[in-house]
Amino acid sequence: PSSVIDLSQAVLTEHSSALTYLYRDCTNMYNYFKDRGLKCLVDARKMFCEVTGFDVQYTDESSFLIRIEHLQRNEVQEFKHGAMTTDYAFNSMLRRVRPRRAAVARQV
């Protein structure tokens, strides 16, 4: 049977649960490939840290989730007060992709 990874659902980085959803997605991707026998995998927590650029200190799954919730609350408050300074790695990628998409659209 063939499998599909559905990445079509997304929320803005300012969404109150964005980091939780991102970690859930990292966990799901890790489990998907682990279940298919891929050996050389980056675990979900390391993947999350790489994508966000956050250096999340943790000792176990529970402390990692608590740290994410704390980061999430701080991020939402910073955004609401106009002081958002975090530049997620995926935001940087989005800024590079958007001009290319616009250029391709103009050519069509």
For each residue, the residues with C-beta under 8 A, 3 or more apart:
1:
2:
3: 32
4:
5: 29 32
6: 9
7: 10 25
8:
9: 6
10: 7
11: 15 17 18 21
12: 15 18
13: 18 75 88 90 91
14: 18 75 76 79 84
15: 11 12 18 21
16: 72 76
17: 11 20 21 72
18: 11 12 13 14 15 21 22 72 75
19: 22 23 52 68 71 72 75
20: 17 23 24 68 69 72
21: 11 15 17 18 24 25
22: 18 19 25 26 48 51 52
23: 19 20 26 27 44 45 48 64 65 68
24: 20 21 27 28
25: 7 21 22 28 29
26: 22 23 29 30 44 45 47 48 51
27: 23 24 30 31 44
28: 24 25 31 32
29: 5 25 26 32 33 44 47
30: 26 27 33 34 41 42 43 44 47
31: 27 28 34 35 44
32: 3 5 28 29 35 36
33: 29 30 36 38 41
34: 30 31 37 38 41
35: 31 32
36: 32 33
37: 34
38: 33 34 41
39:
40:
41: 30 33 34 38
42: 30 46 47 50
43: 30 46 47
44: 23 26 27 29 30 31 47 48
45: 23 26 48 49 56 58 64
46: 42 43 49 50
47: 26 29 30 42 43 44 50 51
48: 22 23 26 44 45 51 52 54 56 68
49: 45 46 52 53 54 55 56
50: 42 46 47 53 89
51: 22 26 47 48 88 89 90
52: 19 22 48 49 88 89 90
53: 49 50 86 87 88 89
54: 48 49 71
55: 49
56: 45 48 49 64 67 68 71
57: 67
58: 45 61 63 64 67
59: 63
60: 63 64
61: 58 64 65
62: 65 66
63: 58 59 60 66 67
64: 23 45 56 58 60 61 67 68
65: 23 61 62 68 69
66: 62 63 69 70
67: 56 57 58 63 64 70 71
68: 19 20 23 48 56 64 65 71 72
69: 20 65 66 72 73
70: 66 67 73 74
71: 19 54 56 67 68 74 75
72: 16 17 18 19 20 68 69 75 76
73: 69 70 76 77
74: 70 71 77 78
75: 13 14 18 19 71 72 78 79 84 86
76: 14 16 72 73 79 80
77: 73 74 80 81
78: 74 75 81 83 84 85 86
79: 14 75 76 82 84
80: 76 77
81: 77 78
82: 79
83: 78
84: 14 75 78 79
85: 78
86: 53 75 78
87: 53 91 92
88: 13 51 52 53 91 92
89: 50 51 52 53 92 93
90: 13 51 52 93 94
91: 13 87 88 94 95
92: 87 88 89 95 96
93: 89 90 96 97
94: 90 91 97 98
95: 91 92 98 99
96: 92 93 99 100
97: 93 94 100 101
98: 94 95 101 102
99: 95 96 102 103
100: 96 97 103 104
101: 97 98 104 105
102: 98 99 105 106
103: 99 100 106 107
104: 100 101 107 108
105: 101 102 108
106: 102 103
107: 103 104
108: 104 105
